[in-house]
Every structure is written in structure tokens, then in C-alpha cells.
Amino acid sequence: MVSKMKRLLIGRPMKNSELEGEKLSKLKALAVLSSDALSSVAYGTEQILIVLMAVGAAAAWYSIPISLAVLGLLVILIFSYRQTIYSYPTGGGAYIVAKDNIGLSSGLLAGGSLLVDYILTVAVSSSAGTDAITSAFPVLHDYRVLIALTMILLLTILNLRGITESASVLALPVYLFVFAIIVLIITGFIKYAMGGAEPAVPVEWGSAANNVSLFLLLKAFSSGCSALTGVEAVSNAIPNFRAPAEKNAAKTLIMMGSILGFMFIGISLLAYWYGIIPSEKETVVSQIANSVFGRGTIYYIIQGVTALILFLAANTAYSAFPLLAFMLAKDKFMPHMFLVRGDRLGYSNGIIFLGVLSAILVIAFHGNTEGLIPLYAVGVFIPFTLSQLGMMIRWIKLKPSGWHVKLLINTIGMLTTLSITLIFIFTKFSQVWAVFIFLPLVIWIFMRIHRHYIHVADQLRINIQEEKLQIKGSTVVVPIGGITSVVRNSLSYAKSLTDNVVAVYVGFDDDSIHKMEEKWEVWNPGVRLITLKSSYRSIVKPLIKFIDTVEWKKNETDHITILIPQFITKHWWQYVLHNQTSLLLRAYLFRHKDVVISTVTYHLDK
């Protein structure tokens, strides 16, 4: 039943030879890896306006120079990450760049930040998509968390089906969103130029606004930089591209940057021209669409594709998180389960892990996008800064042809992103303080995992030149509760392994022990029976004490095997009615004793 459901949800298993067919073309990669960055158009301008509105509507015109500054930073990042793509064509982005050029700790900080950022990407995207739906249909406002969780579940299943299939599904809504926003911007520009715009709150350019400080402007700028999250995804996921991977990735990055820049500055201009004010009940994009088209068919189409792209923006994380987790696991900083490809050739454990953690975040924050975005932005600007610094060090060390220009680009990028990171920390400390606890904790976990794997490797390693196989004898201990078909089956198997077999019976009184000895003598299976008396009615403790004795006597010359008889019931619910002693014994021995534990099963028909 479980297997059939799995096949229905994620499809048939794929062969290793089909992996090349899972690589992405530029158009599909743009849909998968750019959905996060492109979707930020839906809330980037809004985040700027939310900060500015703290001092009144007169400050709204500041959103335009701030948006231009964000656009300039986008250009710097695009050129910087283009250089990273060609320098590190195996992917990994900031983690690999920082680890190779700055040091292990910096690499882990970048990798940990990106992992956290990808988790937040899914949570923010699903929450923002829910906001777009509730803007169009306010009656659904109370169901925001449930809607977000449903979309996370659907995206997780979609990605478990494979990256190519998810790209095919994503391509249409992503390009529909781009087309819809471009139509909105062009129509809005034309309507404004023709004098058809009627701002709800008219604000003149350069008008005086009280209490506008440098601190406030920097806070608004840092909020607007949330529109740049997702820019690094292309450089992280180069292995997902078709050959030549680095060239296709670089072209995809340029396309993404161009589309994002045009849409972001376009939405910012429309928000200013039409006097849009942020609202808890309605997004900025919704208000712009309403002002340009009215609440007709086109408005609902724009809201629909906006909600869809915000949900699907999470797919960028589903593509990048498993790859980054794979690289960290390969370096022994994350569990080895993240190295394993699933039935559909994707890193399934990473996909499931991402879905579960992001769902927990949505529940914890009650689907409040604004509460998640500051953490989300800090999580991405730390790797931005470390990546730029790493590339600076690389150019200084290697000094390739034209390295001065490359160094200049990355230096400007590093100083800018470092400034943004510091602005975030100082202006939004009350919202991002958790990063200073969580990131060191993540790095500590990485180091603990790494140390464990190193210790395990040291203990398991052998010198094949010197250490030869030593053959020991074997003593098999079979705990029994009576003379049954299960016991007969277990003793038969034990005798096929060795002649040194001991059956152990625990009785609660002399009478039961005597009866068991008489029955055993009559049956005479050719196996020695040892009886133990338990005055405290415990079966496990006397067995453990006996095993300790055998282990101590035989440890140097024999392997000790505890062969536990167990029958398997026909129906799953019947299993809970039996086998408690065997489960307790197995659990204790597995954790505490240096013995071999084996189970001999006997299947019941009724």
C-alpha cells in the first residue's frame, strides 16, 4: 500500500543513466532558479514603503532613490556572481568560495547562512503567496497558515518527482508572472503619462517630511534589499545545468538580473506615481493593479499569477538546498543521508528536510511574512559578503589576466554587501538578533558532526598490509519462553551455525523451572538448557546478567551471538500484542553490549 502511494505521488524509479536527462536548459533553469529573486518584486517595494510610512506619506518619494540604490547593488551582485560561476563551475557558491579562500570557519558560516536562508525562502514565499490570495479574497485571511502549509506540501511532492518535472510545471507560471508584471508596468506608465493616474495620497517629489533621518533611510534601503534574495541561487546550482554548464548558468544569471531590475524599478515608480500606501489587508502590487485596471478580470489574473509565483519561489530553495547539503555532507559536516539520491535522482532527504523545517517556521510565525523577511535577508547577505571577500582573495593570490578589473568588481560588491549586512544588524537588531544565536549553533553542529565522522573513520580504519582476518569461534545464546515452534525454528538455525548453543529460560518460581527442565529432557533437542530464577519477576535483568557472564568468559576466543526468537503476526495491529520482551532485550543489548544480536522470525498464518 505504501509503495503504491509512493509511486503515485513521485512516479517510477529512474536509472542512474537517466541523470543527464535531468539537467536543465537555460529557460527551464530561469524558471526554477530565478523564481525566488523574481518573486521578490511582489514585496521588495512594499518593504521600503512600510519603513518610510513610519514618518508619514510625505516620505514616500524617498522610495525612488532607494530603489535605484537597490538596483545598483543588483548590478554589482550579478557581475560578481558571474565571475564566481566561471571560477567555481562545480557549484557550491559562497560555501565553496569562502572555504577555499578565507578558511573553513568562514565557509561553514556561509554554508550555514545559506541553509537557513533556503529554509526561510520556503517559509517567506509560501507566506507571501498566501498574502496575495487573501488580498484578493479577504474571507480567507483566517486560513493563512493552512494555505501556506498546503503549498509547502505540494512543492515538496513536486520536487520529489525530479528537477526536470518540477521545472516543466514551473516554467509556465513563472513566465506568466513576468508577462503580467511587464504588462502592468507598461500599462501603468502609459496611464500615468496620459494623466489617468489618480493617487490616493498624492506626494510631490522632494516634499519635506518630518523625522526623516539617515537611520530611517538606511533601514528602508536594507528592507528593499530583500528583493535581492535568490540572486546567488544560480551560482550554487551550476551542476543542474546542461553542458556547457558554466556558460549556461552565466547567461541565465544575466537574464534573471535584467528581468528583476526592470520589474523592481517599474513597481517602485508605479507605487510612487499612484500614491500607494502599504496595508495589512492588501499588498502593494494588488493596490497598483487595482489602480491601473480596476477590480476586473485582469486584476484577478495578476493577483493569481502573483500568488502562484510567490508560492513557487520556494522552488529555488528546493533546487539549491539539497545541493548545498550534499556538498556539506560530502565534506562530513552534515549527515551522510544528504548524499543519497532518491528514486527520481534528486536528493530526496534534503528536499523532505527542507519542507519539514519551513513548515515548522510558518506555524511558529503564524504565516507572518513581515516577521520572517528580516531574518531572511540577513541570512543571504552574510554569504554575499563572504563570497565577495573570498573572490577578492582569489584574484590577489592567482593574479590571472585582467585580474585588476575582477578585483575591483568584487571589492565594490564586498564593501556594499558588508554595509548592507551592518545596516540590517543595526537598524533591525530587534528582529534579527536570533541570527547571532542560531548561526553559531549551526556551525557548532557542523563541527560536532565532522568530529564524529573523523573519530568513526579513525576507529574503523585498518591497515590492509598488516591486519589479517582472525577467525574466532562462536557461542550462541537463545533466550526461550517455552517449547514452541518458534523456539524449535530458532534452535535449528543456531545449530546450523555452531555446535556451541545454549538455551536460557527464566522462571519466576521453582515449580515452573522444574517443569521446564522435565519437558526439555523429554524433548531432548541436543542443546544445553540453563535455567535462571527471577525473584523480582523480571525476565530481562537475569538474561542480561547471564549474558554478562558469558561475554566475560568468552570475549577473547569466541563471538557471542544472542539469537532472539520472534514470531510475526499476520496483521500489523496484532504485533502490539506480542514480542515486548524481545524488543526490550534487543534495545538494551544494542545500546550496551558488545555482542551480535540476531532475530529468527517465524511467520504466523492466522
C-alpha positions in Angstrom: 0.0 0.0 0.0 2.8 2.4 1.0 4.8 1.5 -2.1 1.8 2.1 -4.4 1.1 5.5 -2.8 4.8 6.4 -3.2 4.7 5.5 -6.9 1.5 7.5 -7.4 3.0 10.6 -5.7 6.5 10.7 -7.1 6.5 8.3 -10.1 8.6 5.4 -11.2 12.2 5.0 -10.0 14.8 6.3 -12.5 18.1 4.7 -13.5 21.5 6.4 -12.9 21.9 6.6 -16.7 18.9 8.9 -16.9 20.7 11.6 -14.8 21.9 13.6 -17.8 18.3 13.9 -18.9 17.5 15.7 -15.6 19.8 18.6 -16.5 18.2 22.0 -17.1 18.1 24.2 -20.2 18.5 27.9 -19.8 14.8 28.6 -20.0 13.8 25.9 -17.5 16.7 26.9 -15.2 15.5 30.5 -15.3 12.0 29.3 -14.1 13.4 27.1 -11.3 16.4 29.1 -10.0 15.0 32.7 -10.6 11.6 32.3 -9.2 12.8 33.4 -5.7 14.5 36.5 -7.0 11.7 37.4 -9.4 9.0 36.9 -6.9 10.6 39.4 -4.5 9.3 42.1 -6.8 5.9 41.4 -5.1 7.2 42.6 -1.7 10.5 44.4 -2.2 9.0 47.8 -2.8 6.4 47.2 -0.1 9.2 46.6 2.5 10.7 50.0 1.6 7.3 51.8 1.9 6.5 50.1 5.2 9.6 51.7 6.8 9.0 55.1 5.2 5.4 55.3 6.3 6.6 55.4 9.9 7.1 59.2 9.4 4.1 59.8 7.1 3.1 59.7 3.5 5.2 62.7 2.6 8.3 60.4 2.8 7.1 58.1 0.0 9.2 59.9 -2.7 12.3 58.6 -1.0 11.3 55.1 -2.3 12.6 56.0 -5.8 16.2 56.9 -4.9 16.3 54.0 -2.5 15.0 51.7 -5.3 17.7 53.0 -7.6 20.3 52.2 -5.0 19.0 48.7 -4.7 19.1 48.4 -8.5 22.8 49.5 -8.5 23.5 46.8 -5.9 21.8 44.2 -8.0 24.1 45.1 -11.0 27.2 44.7 -8.8 26.0 41.3 -7.5 25.1 40.0 -11.0 28.6 40.8 -12.3 30.2 39.4 -9.1 28.4 36.1 -9.2 29.1 35.8 -12.9 32.8 35.7 -12.0 32.1 33.2 -9.3 30.3 30.9 -11.8 33.4 30.8 -14.1 35.8 30.4 -11.2 33.8 27.6 -9.5 31.9 25.7 -12.2 31.2 22.8 -9.8 28.7 25.0 -7.9 28.5 25.5 -4.1 28.6 29.3 -4.3 29.5 31.1 -1.2 30.3 28.0 0.8 33.0 26.7 -1.6 34.4 30.2 -2.3 34.7 31.1 1.4 36.1 27.7 2.4 38.7 27.7 -0.3 39.9 31.3 0.0 39.2 32.5 3.5 39.1 29.4 5.7 36.9 26.6 7.0 35.0 28.7 9.6 34.1 31.3 7.0 32.9 28.5 4.7 30.8 27.0 7.4 29.3 30.4 8.2 28.4 31.0 4.6 27.0 27.4 4.2 25.0 27.6 7.4 23.7 31.0 6.5 22.6 29.8 3.1 20.9 26.7 4.5 19.0 28.9 6.9 18.2 31.3 4.1 16.8 28.5 1.9 14.5 27.3 4.8 13.3 30.9 5.2 12.9 31.2 1.5 10.2 28.5 1.5 8.5 29.9 4.6 8.6 33.5 3.3 7.4 32.6 -0.2 4.5 30.5 1.0 3.5 33.2 3.5 3.8 36.0 0.8 1.8 33.9 -1.6 -0.9 33.5 1.0 -0.9 37.3 1.5 -1.6 37.7 -2.3 -4.5 35.3 -2.1 -6.1 36.9 1.0 -5.7 40.4 -0.6 -8.0 39.3 -3.4 -10.2 37.1 -1.2 -10.2 38.6 2.4 -12.6 35.9 3.6 -9.6 33.5 3.5 -7.5 35.6 5.9 -8.0 33.4 8.9 -6.8 30.3 6.9 -3.4 31.8 6.0 -1.3 29.2 7.8 -3.3 26.2 6.4 -2.9 27.6 2.8 0.8 28.1 3.3 1.3 24.6 4.7 -0.7 23.1 1.8 1.6 24.8 -0.7 4.7 23.6 1.0 3.4 20.0 0.9 2.6 20.3 -2.8 6.0 21.8 -3.6 7.8 19.0 -1.6 6.0 16.3 -3.5 6.6 18.1 -6.9 10.3 18.3 -6.2 10.5 14.6 -5.1 9.3 13.8 -8.6 12.5 15.3 -10.1 14.0 18.6 -11.0 13.1 18.3 -14.7 9.4 17.6 -13.9 9.3 20.5 -11.4 10.9 22.8 -14.0 8.3 21.9 -16.6 5.5 22.6 -14.1 7.1 25.9 -13.0 8.0 27.4 -16.4 4.5 28.4 -17.4 3.5 30.3 -14.1 6.9 32.0 -13.9 6.8 33.4 -17.4 3.1 34.2 -16.9 4.1 36.3 -13.9 6.9 38.1 -15.8 4.5 38.8 -18.6 1.7 40.0 -16.3 4.0 42.4 -14.3 5.5 43.8 -17.5 2.0 44.4 -18.9 1.1 46.1 -15.5 4.2 48.3 -15.6 3.8 49.3 -19.3 0.0 50.0 -18.9 0.6 51.9 -15.7 3.3 54.0 -17.3 1.0 54.8 -20.2 -1.9 55.7 -18.0 0.3 57.9 -15.8 1.8 59.7 -18.9 -1.8 60.3 -20.2 -2.8 61.8 -16.9 -5.1 58.9 -15.9 -3.4 58.2 -12.6 -5.3 59.3 -9.5 -3.1 58.9 -6.4 -4.9 58.0 -3.3 -2.3 60.0 -1.4 -0.6 62.5 -3.8 3.1 63.1 -2.8 5.3 65.6 -4.6 8.9 64.9 -5.4 11.2 66.3 -2.9 8.5 67.3 -0.5 9.5 67.9 3.1 8.9 65.1 5.5 9.3 65.3 9.3 11.7 63.0 11.2 13.4 61.5 8.1 16.8 60.6 9.3 19.8 58.8 7.8 19.0 55.9 10.1 15.5 55.6 8.7 16.7 55.8 5.1 19.3 53.1 5.7 16.6 51.0 7.3 14.4 51.4 4.3 17.3 50.6 2.0 18.1 47.4 3.9 14.4 46.4 3.7 14.4 47.0 0.0 17.4 44.7 -0.4 15.1 41.8 0.4 14.4 42.0 -3.3 17.9 40.7 -4.0 17.5 37.4 -2.1 17.8 34.5 -4.5 20.4 36.1 -6.8 23.1 33.6 -5.5 21.0 30.5 -6.4 22.3 30.2 -9.9 26.0 30.0 -8.8 25.0 27.4 -6.2 23.3 25.1 -8.6 25.6 25.0 -11.6 25.6 21.1 -11.7 21.9 21.2 -12.5 22.6 22.9 -15.9 23.2 21.2 -19.2 26.7 21.4 -20.7 28.4 23.8 -21.0 27.1 24.3 -17.5 29.0 27.4 -16.5 28.2 29.3 -19.8 24.5 28.4 -19.5 24.5 29.4 -15.8 26.1 32.8 -16.6 23.6 33.6 -19.3 20.7 32.6 -17.0 22.1 34.9 -14.3 22.2 37.9 -16.7 18.7 37.2 -17.9 17.4 37.0 -14.3 19.2 40.2 -13.3 17.8 42.1 -16.3 14.2 41.0 -15.7 14.4 41.5 -12.0 15.9 45.0 -12.3 13.2 46.2 -14.8 10.3 44.8 -12.8 11.6 46.1 -9.4 12.2 49.7 -10.5 8.9 49.6 -12.5 6.8 48.6 -9.5 8.6 51.2 -7.3 7.8 54.0 -9.8 4.1 52.9 -10.1 3.8 52.8 -6.3 5.0 56.4 -6.1 3.1 57.8 -9.0 -0.2 56.2 -7.9 0.3 57.2 -4.2 0.2 53.6 -2.9 0.3 53.2 0.9 1.1 49.7 2.4 -1.8 48.0 4.1 -2.1 44.9 6.3 -5.1 43.7 4.3 -3.9 44.4 0.7 -0.4 44.1 -0.9 1.2 47.0 -2.8 1.0 45.0 -6.1 -2.7 44.4 -5.5 -3.3 48.1 -5.0 -1.3 49.1 -8.1 -3.2 46.5 -10.2 -6.5 47.9 -8.8 -5.5 51.5 -9.6 -4.4 50.6 -13.2 -7.0 48.1 -14.2 -9.7 48.2 -11.6 -11.0 45.0 -9.9 -11.8 43.2 -13.1 -10.6 40.1 -14.9 -7.0 41.5 -15.5 -6.7 42.4 -11.8 -7.6 38.9 -10.7 -5.2 37.4 -13.3 -2.4 39.5 -11.9 -3.2 38.5 -8.3 -3.5 34.9 -9.3 -0.1 34.7 -11.1 1.5 36.8 -8.3 0.2 34.4 -5.6 1.4 31.5 -7.7 4.9 32.8 -8.3 5.3 33.6 -4.6 4.4 30.1 -3.7 6.6 28.7 -6.5 9.5 31.0 -5.5 10.2 28.4 -2.8 11.3 26.1 -5.6 14.6 27.9 -5.9 15.3 26.7 -2.4 14.2 23.2 -3.2 16.8 23.2 -6.0 19.7 24.8 -4.1 19.3 23.4 -0.6 19.7 19.7 -1.4 22.9 20.5 -3.5 24.4 22.6 -0.7 23.5 19.9 1.9 25.2 17.4 -0.4 28.4 19.3 -0.5 28.4 19.8 3.2 27.7 16.1 3.7 30.5 15.2 1.3 32.9 17.3 3.5 31.5 15.4 6.6 29.7 18.5 8.1 26.2 17.1 7.6 24.7 13.6 7.9 25.6 11.2 5.1 21.9 10.7 4.4 22.1 14.0 2.4 24.5 12.3 -0.1 21.9 9.8 -1.3 19.8 10.3 -4.4 16.2 9.2 -4.3 14.1 7.2 -6.8 13.8 10.3 -9.1 17.6 11.1 -8.9 17.1 14.1 -6.7 18.5 14.4 -3.2 15.2 13.4 -1.5 16.3 13.6 2.1 17.4 17.3 1.6 14.0 18.0 -0.1 12.0 16.5 2.8 14.2 18.1 5.5 13.7 21.5 3.9 9.9 21.0 3.6 9.5 20.0 7.3 11.6 22.8 8.7 10.0 25.5 6.6 6.5 24.2 7.7 7.6 24.5 11.3 8.7 28.1 10.7 5.3 29.0 9.1 3.5 27.6 12.1 5.8 29.3 14.6 5.4 32.8 12.9 1.7 32.2 12.1 2.3 32.9 8.4 3.5 36.5 9.2 5.7 37.4 6.2 7.0 40.7 7.6 8.3 38.9 10.7 10.3 36.5 8.6 11.8 38.8 5.9 14.5 40.5 8.1 15.9 37.1 9.1 15.6 36.0 5.5 17.6 39.0 4.2 20.3 38.8 6.8 20.7 35.1 6.0 21.6 35.8 2.4 23.7 39.0 2.8 26.2 37.2 5.1 27.1 34.7 2.3 27.0 37.6 -0.2 29.8 39.4 1.7 31.9 36.2 2.4 31.6 35.2 -1.3 32.8 38.6 -2.5 35.7 38.6 0.0 36.7 35.1 -1.0 36.8 36.1 -4.7 38.9 39.2 -3.8 41.5 36.9 -2.0 41.4 34.5 -5.0 42.3 37.3 -7.5 45.1 38.6 -5.3 46.6 35.1 -5.0 46.2 33.9 -8.6 46.6 37.2 -10.5 45.0 35.9 -13.7 44.7 38.0 -16.9 42.6 41.1 -16.2 42.5 40.4 -12.5 42.5 44.1 -11.6 39.1 44.7 -13.0 37.8 41.5 -11.5 39.2 42.5 -8.1 37.6 45.9 -8.4 34.1 44.4 -9.1 34.3 42.0 -6.1 35.8 44.7 -3.8 32.8 47.0 -4.6 30.5 44.1 -4.1 32.1 43.1 -0.8 32.0 46.7 0.6 28.4 47.2 -0.5 27.1 43.9 0.9 29.1 44.3 4.1 27.5 47.7 4.5 24.0 46.3 3.9 24.7 43.5 6.5 25.8 46.0 9.1 22.8 48.2 8.3 20.5 45.3 8.8 22.1 44.4 12.1 22.0 48.0 13.5 18.5 49.0 12.1 16.7 45.8 12.7 18.5 44.2 15.6 15.3 43.6 17.5 14.1 41.4 14.6 17.4 39.7 13.6 19.1 39.0 17.0 18.2 35.3 16.7 20.7 35.0 13.9 23.5 35.6 16.4 22.3 32.6 18.4 21.2 30.3 15.6 24.2 30.6 13.2 26.9 29.8 15.9 24.6 26.9 16.9 24.5 25.6 13.3 28.3 25.9 13.0 28.8 24.1 16.3 26.5 21.3 15.0 28.6 21.1 11.8 31.8 20.8 13.8 30.3 18.1 16.1 29.1 16.1 13.1 32.5 16.4 11.4 34.4 15.4 14.6 32.1 12.4 14.9 32.8 11.2 11.4 36.5 11.7 11.8 36.5 9.7 15.0 34.4 6.9 13.4 36.8 6.8 10.4 39.9 6.5 12.8 38.3 3.7 14.7 37.1 1.7 11.6 40.3 2.2 9.5 42.5 -0.9 9.2 45.9 -1.4 7.7 45.3 -4.0 4.9 49.0 -4.7 4.6 49.4 -5.8 8.2 46.0 -6.6 9.7 44.7 -10.0 8.6 41.4 -11.7 9.2 41.3 -13.6 12.5 38.8 -16.5 12.7 37.1 -16.9 16.1 34.7 -19.5 17.4 31.1 -18.7 18.1 28.8 -19.1 21.2 25.1 -18.7 20.5 22.7 -17.9 23.4 19.0 -18.4 22.7 16.5 -16.9 25.2 13.3 -19.0 25.3 10.0 -18.7 27.0 8.8 -22.3 26.5 8.9 -25.1 23.9 7.2 -23.9 20.8 7.5 -23.9 17.0 9.3 -20.5 17.3 11.9 -22.0 19.6 12.4 -25.1 17.5 13.0 -22.9 14.4 15.5 -20.7 16.3 17.5 -23.7 17.7 17.6 -25.3 14.3 19.1 -22.2 12.8 21.5 -21.8 15.8 22.8 -25.4 15.4 23.4 -24.8 11.7 25.9 -22.0 12.7 27.8 -23.8 15.6 27.6 -26.7 18.0 28.2 -24.3 20.9 24.5 -23.4 21.5 22.9 -22.6 24.9 19.2 -22.1 25.6 18.3 -19.9 28.5 15.0 -20.0 30.4 13.9 -17.5 33.1 11.4 -18.8 35.6 9.7 -16.9 38.5 9.5 -19.9 40.9 11.0 -23.3 41.5 7.9 -25.2 40.2 7.9 -23.5 36.7 11.7 -24.1 36.4 11.3 -27.8 37.4 8.5 -28.3 34.8 10.6 -26.7 32.1 13.6 -28.9 32.8 11.4 -32.0 32.6 9.9 -31.0 29.3 13.3 -30.2 27.9 14.7 -33.6 28.9 11.8 -35.3 27.2 12.1 -33.2 24.0 15.9 -33.6 24.0 16.8 -31.2 21.1 20.6 -31.7 21.7 21.0 -28.2 23.1 22.1 -27.4 26.7 19.4 -25.7 28.8 20.3 -23.2 31.5 17.5 -22.1 33.9 17.5 -18.9 35.8 15.3 -17.9 38.7 13.9 -14.3 38.9 12.7 -13.4 42.3 11.5 -10.0 41.1 9.6 -11.3 38.1 11.9 -9.6 35.6 12.9 -11.6 32.5 15.3 -9.1 31.0 17.6 -8.5 34.1 18.5 -12.2 34.7 19.2 -12.6 31.0 21.4 -9.6 30.9 23.3 -10.8 34.0 23.8 -14.2 32.3 25.0 -12.6 29.1 27.5 -10.5 31.0 29.0 -13.7 32.4 29.2 -15.4 29.0 30.6 -12.3 27.4 33.3 -12.0 30.1 34.3 -15.7 29.8 34.2 -16.0 26.0 35.1 -12.5 24.8 38.7 -13.3 23.9 38.1 -16.5 22.0 34.5 -16.6 20.7 32.0 -14.3 19.1 28.9 -14.1 21.3 25.6 -14.1 19.4 22.2 -13.5 21.1 19.7 -15.2 18.9 16.2 -13.9 19.7 13.2 -15.9 18.6 10.3 -13.8 17.3 7.1 -14.5 15.5 5.5 -12.2 13.0 1.7 -11.8 13.2 -0.5 -11.9 10.1 -2.0 -8.4 10.7 0.0 -5.3 11.8 -2.3 -4.5 14.7 -1.7 -7.9 16.3 2.0 -7.1 16.6 1.5 -4.9 19.6 0.0 -7.9 21.5 3.3 -9.8 21.5 7.1 -9.5 21.5 7.6 -6.9 24.2 10.3 -8.9 26.0 12.3 -9.4 22.8 12.0 -5.7 21.9 13.3 -4.7 25.4 16.1 -7.2 25.3 17.2 -6.1 21.8 17.1 -2.4 22.7 19.3 -2.9 25.8 21.8 -5.2 24.1 22.1 -3.0 21.0 23.0 0.0 23.2 25.1 -1.5 25.9 26.7 -4.9 24.9 29.5 -5.8 22.5 27.6 -8.9 21.2 26.0 -9.9 18.0 22.2 -9.6 18.1 20.2 -11.6 15.6 16.5 -12.3 15.2 15.0 -15.5 13.8 11.4 -14.8 12.6 8.5 -17.3 12.4 5.5 -16.1 10.4 2.0 -16.9 11.6 -0.8 -17.8 9.1 -3.8 -16.8 11.3 
